[in-house]
Amino acid sequence: MSGSILIADAARAARPVAAPGWWQRTARRQIVARLGGLRSGAIRLRDDGRERMLGDPHGALGTVDLDVHDGSFWSALALGGDVAAGEAFVAGRWSTPDLVRLLRLFVRDRDVLLGVDGSLWSLPLRLLRRVAHRLRRNDHAGSRRNIADHYDLGDELFTHFLDPSLTYSSAWFEHPGQSLADAQQHKLRRLCRLVDLQAGDRLLEIGTGWGSLALCAAGEFGASVTTTTISPNQFAAATARVQAAGLAAQVDVRRQDYRDLDGTFDKVLSCEMIEAVGARYLPTYLRTCAERLRPGGQLGLQAITIRDQFYDSALRTVDYIKRHVFPGSFIPSVTAIVGAATRHTDLRPVQMQDFGPHYATTLQHWREAIERDPAPFTARDASGGLMRAWQYYFAYCESGFRERQLGVCHLRFERAG
């Protein structure tokens, strides 16, 4: 991944323990003062031979330990904010026994996090990150690069934590304790039913992944499926899986940008693809979905969303996920999606259901899978940095869903006609 912690920066070994110098002590003093404002819980900070309590230990999230292993953590945090905190975790400069709870504390007490992240010290890096993010625009060439940077990292990593269907999106759990594999199949069927998929329907899927939704739509619902991806790796894998399932006559796997598609379809499905198009191309994406539908046809989306109140500020911010996991991405709000569809298409929203807590459980399954057996990650990076990068990525997202700052929803639109 170009410039990504997930591959390149993760190779850095953890630095040896070092006492903070003058600049680190200054940064620590300022940051510790801000962290003292935590209300929903407390951090038991162990650093430089000292232990101190920051925040309210009687808060709802209780007390979570944070151990600083290198004084450079403080200066990095002062200069780089939220993104630098993730980078420092990957580099082994700090650790905690409960990463999800620590990150939930910062999500819940968002004003404290913004106080640390939005200091004048961090302004130059924040501006540079915004420029870099804008350069990762999702035109045709940029989209291919952005998708390859994450999805073509190597199937041995993804198969290690995904269920056997290789579904890399939120599952829908029917009951507590349901297996991830069963919950993913349930989600795939719900997506097909979202657009009332029938045998013989011409279905377009935008964003193939490894082919699980196309296989379900053709194999279980009898649809004639055209599915498209711009990932060379996923195109090859999905094609092979379709052939192995004996569904080559029903499923046409294409390696094609969604903007270059033609034809008319009865139904369109797109599962967690909208986040990859970028805010600038949201109208283009929705127009394309509408143009590919016959009059009266139905569009079904599974979309990660952010609370409406945070959407505008999130557009102006480059966080850890945008910087190191999904370059060029954005998280829309439900209002942003529906508003863009209303302004730029003849699509009519008819159904919306949020199931955000299910994504937290899905991410917990993925995180626990790599924590139980990190072998594929440590085989690439013996320092453990690559493993910590994925651990942080999953925990970072899980905390957002558990605190309901993030959601995931099924949206159904109908085209006029």
C-alpha positions as CSV (number, residue, x, y, z in Angstrom):
1,M,0.0,0.0,0.0
2,S,1.5,3.3,-1.1
3,G,2.5,5.1,2.1
4,S,0.4,2.8,4.2
5,I,1.0,1.6,7.7
6,L,-0.6,-1.7,6.8
7,I,2.5,-2.7,4.8
8,A,5.3,-0.3,4.5
9,D,5.3,1.5,7.9
10,A,4.3,-1.6,9.8
11,A,7.8,-3.1,9.1
12,R,9.3,-0.7,11.6
13,A,10.2,-2.6,14.8
14,A,9.1,-1.3,18.2
15,R,11.6,1.3,19.4
16,P,13.5,0.6,22.7
17,V,12.2,2.3,25.9
18,A,13.4,5.8,26.1
19,A,12.8,8.6,28.7
20,P,11.2,11.7,27.3
21,G,13.3,14.7,26.5
22,W,12.4,18.4,27.0
23,W,10.1,18.6,24.0
24,Q,8.4,15.3,24.9
25,R,7.9,16.4,28.5
26,T,6.3,19.6,27.3
27,A,4.0,17.8,24.9
28,R,3.1,15.3,27.6
29,R,2.3,18.0,30.1
30,Q,-0.2,19.6,27.6
31,I,-1.8,16.4,26.5
32,V,-2.1,15.0,30.1
33,A,-3.9,18.2,31.1
34,R,-6.4,17.7,28.3
35,L,-6.9,14.0,29.1
36,G,-7.8,14.9,32.6
37,G,-11.1,16.2,31.2
38,L,-12.3,12.7,30.3
39,R,-15.7,12.1,31.9
40,S,-16.9,8.7,30.6
41,G,-14.0,6.9,32.2
42,A,-10.3,7.2,33.1
43,I,-6.9,6.3,31.8
44,R,-4.4,4.8,34.2
45,L,-1.3,6.1,32.6
46,R,2.1,4.5,33.2
47,D,5.0,6.4,31.8
48,D,8.6,7.2,32.7
49,G,8.3,5.3,36.0
50,R,5.2,7.1,37.1
51,E,1.5,6.1,37.3
52,R,-1.3,8.7,37.2
53,M,-5.1,8.6,36.8
54,L,-6.6,10.8,34.0
55,G,-10.3,11.4,33.9
56,D,-13.2,10.0,36.0
57,P,-12.7,6.4,37.1
58,H,-16.4,6.3,38.0
59,G,-17.4,7.0,34.5
60,A,-19.5,4.4,32.5
61,L,-16.4,2.9,30.7
62,G,-14.4,2.5,33.9
63,T,-10.6,2.6,34.0
64,V,-8.4,1.4,31.2
65,D,-4.6,1.1,31.3
66,L,-2.2,2.8,28.9
67,D,1.5,2.1,29.0
68,V,3.9,4.4,27.2
69,H,7.1,2.6,26.1
70,D,8.9,5.5,24.3
71,G,8.9,9.2,25.2
72,S,8.7,10.1,21.5
73,F,5.0,9.0,21.7
74,W,4.2,12.4,23.2
75,S,5.8,14.6,20.6
76,A,4.3,12.4,17.9
77,L,0.9,12.8,19.4
78,A,1.3,16.5,19.8
79,L,2.3,17.0,16.1
80,G,0.2,14.3,14.5
81,G,-2.9,13.9,16.7
82,D,-5.3,10.9,16.1
83,V,-3.4,9.6,13.1
84,A,-0.1,9.7,15.0
85,A,-1.6,7.8,17.9
86,G,-2.4,4.9,15.6
87,E,1.0,5.0,14.0
88,A,2.7,5.0,17.4
89,F,0.6,1.9,18.5
90,V,1.7,0.1,15.3
91,A,5.4,1.1,16.0
92,G,5.1,-0.3,19.6
93,R,5.5,3.0,21.4
94,W,2.4,2.4,23.6
95,S,0.1,-0.5,24.5
96,T,-3.1,-1.2,26.3
97,P,-4.8,-4.5,27.4
98,D,-8.2,-3.2,26.1
99,L,-7.7,-1.2,22.9
100,V,-11.4,-1.1,22.0
101,R,-12.5,0.3,25.4
102,L,-9.7,2.9,25.3
103,L,-10.8,4.0,21.8
104,R,-14.5,4.0,22.8
105,L,-13.5,6.4,25.6
106,F,-12.2,8.9,23.1
107,V,-15.2,8.4,20.8
108,R,-17.6,9.0,23.7
109,D,-15.7,12.1,25.0
110,R,-15.2,13.5,21.5
111,D,-14.5,17.0,22.7
112,V,-11.4,15.8,24.6
113,L,-10.1,13.9,21.6
114,L,-10.6,17.0,19.4
115,G,-8.7,19.1,22.0
116,V,-5.7,16.8,21.6
117,D,-6.1,16.3,17.8
118,G,-6.8,19.9,16.9
119,S,-4.0,21.7,18.6
120,L,-1.9,24.3,16.8
121,W,1.1,22.0,17.0
122,S,-0.7,19.5,14.7
123,L,-2.0,22.1,12.2
124,P,0.8,21.7,9.6
125,L,0.5,17.9,9.5
126,R,-3.3,18.1,9.4
127,L,-3.1,20.4,6.4
128,L,-0.6,18.2,4.6
129,R,-2.8,15.2,5.2
130,R,-5.8,17.0,3.7
131,V,-3.8,17.8,0.6
132,A,-2.5,14.3,0.3
133,H,-6.1,12.9,0.7
134,R,-7.4,15.2,-2.1
135,L,-4.6,13.9,-4.4
136,R,-6.1,10.4,-3.9
137,R,-9.2,11.4,-5.8
138,N,-11.3,8.6,-7.2
139,D,-11.1,9.3,-11.0
140,H,-10.6,6.2,-13.0
141,A,-6.8,5.9,-12.4
142,G,-7.1,7.0,-8.8
143,S,-9.8,4.4,-8.0
144,R,-7.7,1.6,-9.4
145,R,-4.8,2.6,-7.2
146,N,-6.9,3.2,-4.1
147,I,-8.6,-0.2,-4.4
148,A,-5.4,-2.1,-5.1
149,D,-3.7,-0.5,-2.1
150,H,-6.1,-2.4,0.2
151,Y,-7.9,-5.2,-1.5
152,D,-4.8,-6.6,-3.4
153,L,-2.6,-7.1,-0.3
154,G,-2.8,-10.8,-0.5
155,D,-5.7,-13.3,0.0
156,E,-3.8,-15.2,2.7
157,L,-4.4,-12.2,5.0
158,F,-8.1,-11.9,4.3
159,T,-8.9,-15.6,4.3
160,H,-7.4,-15.8,7.8
161,F,-10.1,-13.7,9.4
162,L,-13.1,-13.7,7.0
163,D,-15.7,-16.4,7.0
164,P,-15.5,-19.1,4.3
165,S,-17.7,-17.0,1.9
166,L,-15.0,-14.2,2.0
167,T,-17.6,-11.6,2.7
168,Y,-15.7,-8.4,3.7
169,S,-18.6,-6.3,5.0
170,S,-20.9,-6.3,8.0
171,A,-22.8,-9.5,8.9
172,W,-26.3,-9.5,10.2
173,F,-26.6,-11.6,13.3
174,E,-30.1,-13.2,13.8
175,H,-29.3,-14.1,17.5
176,P,-26.5,-13.8,20.0
177,G,-23.9,-16.5,19.5
178,Q,-24.6,-17.1,15.8
179,S,-21.5,-18.0,13.9
180,L,-20.0,-15.4,11.6
181,A,-20.4,-17.6,8.6
182,D,-24.2,-18.0,9.2
183,A,-24.6,-14.3,9.9
184,Q,-22.9,-13.4,6.7
185,Q,-25.2,-15.7,4.7
186,H,-28.2,-14.2,6.4
187,K,-27.0,-10.7,5.4
188,L,-26.5,-11.8,1.8
189,R,-30.0,-13.1,1.6
190,R,-31.4,-10.0,3.3
191,L,-29.7,-7.9,0.6
192,C,-31.3,-10.0,-2.1
193,R,-34.7,-9.7,-0.5
194,L,-34.1,-5.9,0.0
195,V,-34.7,-5.5,-3.8
196,D,-37.2,-8.4,-4.0
197,L,-34.9,-10.4,-6.2
198,Q,-36.7,-13.1,-8.2
199,A,-35.6,-15.9,-10.5
200,G,-34.7,-14.5,-13.9
201,D,-34.1,-11.0,-12.7
202,R,-31.2,-9.1,-14.4
203,L,-29.1,-8.0,-11.4
204,L,-26.2,-5.6,-11.6
205,E,-23.8,-5.7,-8.6
206,I,-21.4,-2.8,-8.3
207,G,-18.4,-4.0,-6.2
208,T,-17.8,-7.7,-6.6
209,G,-15.5,-8.4,-3.6
210,W,-14.7,-12.0,-3.7
211,G,-18.0,-12.9,-5.2
212,S,-20.2,-13.9,-2.3
213,L,-23.2,-11.8,-3.1
214,A,-23.2,-12.7,-6.8
215,L,-23.0,-16.4,-5.8
216,C,-25.9,-16.0,-3.4
217,A,-28.0,-14.1,-5.9
218,A,-27.5,-16.5,-8.7
219,G,-27.3,-19.8,-6.7
220,E,-30.1,-19.2,-4.2
221,F,-32.4,-16.7,-6.0
222,G,-31.9,-17.7,-9.6
223,A,-30.9,-14.2,-10.8
224,S,-28.9,-13.5,-13.9
225,V,-26.0,-11.5,-12.4
226,T,-23.5,-9.0,-13.9
227,T,-20.9,-8.0,-11.3
228,T,-18.0,-5.6,-11.6
229,T,-14.8,-4.8,-9.8
230,I,-11.6,-2.9,-10.6
231,S,-9.4,-5.1,-8.4
232,P,-7.4,-7.5,-10.5
233,N,-7.0,-9.9,-7.6
234,Q,-10.7,-10.0,-6.7
235,F,-11.7,-10.3,-10.4
236,A,-9.5,-13.4,-10.7
237,A,-10.7,-14.9,-7.4
238,A,-14.4,-14.2,-8.1
239,T,-14.2,-15.6,-11.6
240,A,-12.7,-18.8,-10.3
241,R,-15.3,-19.2,-7.6
242,V,-18.1,-18.7,-10.0
243,Q,-16.7,-21.4,-12.3
244,A,-16.2,-23.7,-9.4
245,A,-19.8,-23.3,-8.3
246,G,-21.0,-24.1,-11.8
247,L,-22.6,-20.7,-12.2
248,A,-20.6,-19.3,-15.1
249,A,-23.8,-19.2,-17.3
250,Q,-25.6,-17.1,-14.7
251,V,-22.8,-14.8,-13.5
252,D,-20.8,-12.4,-15.7
253,V,-17.8,-11.1,-13.7
254,R,-16.4,-8.0,-15.2
255,R,-13.2,-6.0,-14.5
256,Q,-14.7,-2.6,-15.2
257,D,-15.1,0.7,-13.5
258,Y,-18.7,1.3,-12.5
259,R,-18.8,4.5,-14.6
260,D,-18.1,2.5,-17.8
261,L,-21.0,0.1,-17.5
262,D,-23.8,0.0,-19.9
263,G,-27.0,-1.9,-20.2
264,T,-30.3,-1.9,-18.3
265,F,-31.1,-4.1,-15.3
266,D,-34.1,-5.0,-13.2
267,K,-32.2,-4.6,-9.9
268,V,-28.9,-3.1,-8.7
269,L,-27.1,-4.1,-5.5
270,S,-24.0,-2.5,-4.1
271,C,-22.6,-3.6,-0.7
272,E,-20.2,-1.2,1.1
273,M,-19.0,0.2,-2.2
274,I,-20.3,3.7,-1.7
275,E,-17.6,4.5,0.8
276,A,-14.9,3.9,-1.8
277,V,-16.2,6.4,-4.4
278,G,-15.2,9.5,-2.5
279,A,-17.5,12.4,-1.5
280,R,-16.8,14.2,-4.8
281,Y,-18.1,11.3,-6.8
282,L,-21.2,10.5,-4.8
283,P,-23.6,12.1,-7.3
284,T,-21.8,10.3,-10.2
285,Y,-22.1,6.9,-8.4
286,L,-25.9,7.4,-7.6
287,R,-26.6,8.7,-11.2
288,T,-24.9,5.6,-12.6
289,C,-27.0,3.3,-10.4
290,A,-30.1,5.1,-11.5
291,E,-29.1,5.0,-15.2
292,R,-28.5,1.3,-15.1
293,L,-32.0,0.6,-13.7
294,R,-35.0,0.1,-15.9
295,P,-38.0,2.4,-15.0
296,G,-39.5,1.0,-11.8
297,G,-36.4,-0.9,-11.0
298,Q,-34.9,-1.1,-7.5
299,L,-31.6,-0.2,-6.0
300,G,-30.3,-1.8,-2.7
301,L,-27.3,-0.4,-0.9
302,Q,-25.4,-1.6,2.2
303,A,-23.6,1.6,3.4
304,I,-21.4,2.5,6.3
305,T,-22.7,5.8,7.6
306,I,-21.7,8.5,10.0
307,R,-24.0,10.4,12.2
308,D,-25.4,13.4,10.4
309,Q,-24.1,15.8,13.0
310,F,-20.5,14.8,12.3
311,Y,-20.6,14.4,8.5
312,D,-19.3,17.9,7.5
313,S,-16.5,17.8,10.0
314,A,-15.5,14.3,9.0
315,L,-15.2,15.5,5.3
316,R,-12.6,18.0,6.4
317,T,-10.7,15.5,8.6
318,V,-8.2,12.9,7.5
319,D,-8.3,10.2,10.2
320,Y,-6.3,7.0,10.6
321,I,-8.6,5.0,8.3
322,K,-8.4,7.5,5.5
323,R,-4.6,7.9,5.9
324,H,-3.6,4.3,6.3
325,V,-6.4,1.8,5.5
326,F,-8.7,3.1,2.8
327,P,-7.1,5.9,0.9
328,G,-9.5,8.1,-1.0
329,S,-12.5,6.9,1.0
330,F,-15.2,8.8,2.9
331,I,-18.1,7.8,5.1
332,P,-21.4,9.3,4.0
333,S,-24.4,10.2,6.3
334,V,-27.8,8.9,5.5
335,T,-28.9,12.4,4.8
336,A,-26.0,12.9,2.4
337,I,-26.9,9.8,0.4
338,V,-30.6,10.5,0.2
339,G,-30.0,14.2,-0.5
340,A,-27.6,13.4,-3.4
341,A,-30.1,10.8,-4.8
342,T,-32.9,13.4,-4.6
343,R,-30.9,16.2,-6.3
344,H,-29.1,14.2,-9.0
345,T,-31.4,11.2,-9.9
346,D,-35.0,10.2,-10.1
347,L,-34.5,7.6,-7.4
348,R,-37.0,7.6,-4.5
349,P,-36.0,6.3,-1.1
350,V,-38.5,3.7,0.2
351,Q,-36.8,1.8,3.0
352,M,-33.9,2.3,5.5
353,Q,-32.8,0.1,8.3
354,D,-29.7,0.6,10.5
355,F,-27.9,-2.4,12.0
356,G,-24.7,-0.7,13.2
357,P,-24.2,-2.9,16.4
358,H,-23.9,-5.9,14.1
359,Y,-20.8,-4.3,12.5
360,A,-19.2,-4.0,15.9
361,T,-19.8,-7.8,16.4
362,T,-18.4,-8.5,12.9
363,L,-15.3,-6.5,13.6
364,Q,-14.9,-8.2,17.0
365,H,-14.9,-11.6,15.2
366,W,-12.3,-10.4,12.7
367,R,-10.1,-8.9,15.4
368,E,-10.3,-12.0,17.6
369,A,-9.4,-14.2,14.7
370,I,-6.1,-12.5,14.1
371,E,-5.3,-12.2,17.8
372,R,-5.8,-16.0,18.2
373,D,-3.5,-16.7,15.4
374,P,-1.4,-13.9,14.0
375,A,0.8,-16.2,11.9
376,P,0.0,-14.8,8.4
377,F,0.8,-11.3,9.7
378,T,3.9,-12.1,11.7
379,A,5.2,-14.2,8.7
380,R,5.4,-11.0,6.8
381,D,6.6,-8.8,9.6
382,A,8.4,-10.5,12.5
383,S,8.4,-7.3,14.5
384,G,4.6,-7.5,15.0
385,G,3.9,-4.2,13.4
386,L,1.7,-5.5,10.7
387,M,-0.3,-7.5,13.2
388,R,-0.7,-4.3,15.4
389,A,-1.8,-2.3,12.3
390,W,-4.7,-4.6,11.6
391,Q,-5.5,-4.9,15.3
392,Y,-5.7,-1.1,15.5
393,Y,-7.8,-0.8,12.3
394,F,-10.4,-3.3,13.6
395,A,-10.5,-1.9,17.1
396,Y,-10.7,1.7,15.8
397,C,-13.7,0.9,13.7
398,E,-15.3,-1.3,16.3
399,S,-15.2,1.5,18.8
400,G,-17.0,3.8,16.4
401,F,-19.8,1.3,15.9
402,R,-20.2,0.4,19.6
403,E,-20.6,4.1,20.4
404,R,-23.0,4.6,17.5
405,Q,-21.0,7.3,15.9
406,L,-20.9,5.0,12.9
407,G,-23.7,2.9,11.6
408,V,-24.4,0.6,8.7
409,C,-27.7,0.5,6.9
410,H,-29.7,-1.2,4.2
411,L,-31.2,1.4,1.9
412,R,-33.7,0.7,-0.8
413,F,-34.5,3.1,-3.6
414,E,-37.0,2.7,-6.5
415,R,-36.6,4.4,-9.9
416,A,-39.6,6.3,-11.3
417,G,-41.4,4.6,-14.1
